[in-house]
């Protein structure tokens, strides 16, 4: 997911996406511990996507607090 895509999401969509990505990070961690992942770079990419979403949430909170 690109930063532009994240910026275009609404606040509610960001919340849902963050929850989905958190769950995916957990699931990939469990899968990596129990079996071999198809793509070993996938957990890193999902964590980066989660960071992008959380950064956008934080950015919007700080912009709203400044008003």
C-alpha positions in Angstrom: 0.0 0.0 0.0 1.4 3.3 -1.0 1.3 6.5 1.1 -1.0 8.2 -1.4 -3.5 5.3 -1.0 -3.3 5.6 2.7 -3.9 9.4 2.6 -7.0 8.9 0.5 -8.7 6.7 3.2 -11.2 8.1 5.6 -10.7 8.0 9.4 -13.0 5.0 9.7 -11.2 3.1 6.9 -7.9 3.8 8.5 -9.1 2.3 11.8 -10.4 -0.8 10.0 -7.2 -1.1 7.9 -5.0 -0.8 11.0 -6.9 -3.6 12.8 -6.6 -5.8 9.7 -2.9 -5.2 9.4 -2.3 -5.8 13.1 -4.1 -9.2 12.8 -2.1 -10.0 9.7 1.2 -9.3 11.4 0.1 -11.6 14.2 -1.0 -14.3 11.8 2.2 -14.1 9.9 4.2 -14.4 13.1 2.4 -17.5 14.1 2.7 -19.0 10.6 6.4 -18.2 10.5 6.9 -20.0 13.8 5.0 -23.1 12.8 5.8 -23.5 9.1 7.7 -21.9 6.3 6.3 -18.7 4.7 5.7 -18.6 1.0 7.2 -15.1 0.9 9.7 -14.4 3.8 9.6 -10.6 3.1 5.8 -10.5 3.7 6.0 -9.8 7.4 8.3 -6.8 6.9 6.0 -5.4 4.2 2.9 -5.7 6.3 4.7 -4.0 9.3 5.6 -1.1 7.0 2.1 -0.8 5.7 0.8 -0.8 9.3 3.4 2.0 10.1 2.1 4.0 7.1 -1.5 3.7 8.4 -0.6 4.6 12.0 1.5 7.6 10.8 -1.4 8.9 8.8 -3.7 8.5 11.9 -1.2 10.4 14.0 -0.7 13.1 11.4 -4.5 13.7 11.2 -4.8 13.8 15.0 -2.0 16.4 15.3 -3.6 18.5 12.5 -7.0 18.4 14.2 -5.4 19.3 17.6 -3.8 22.4 16.1 -7.0 23.8 14.9 
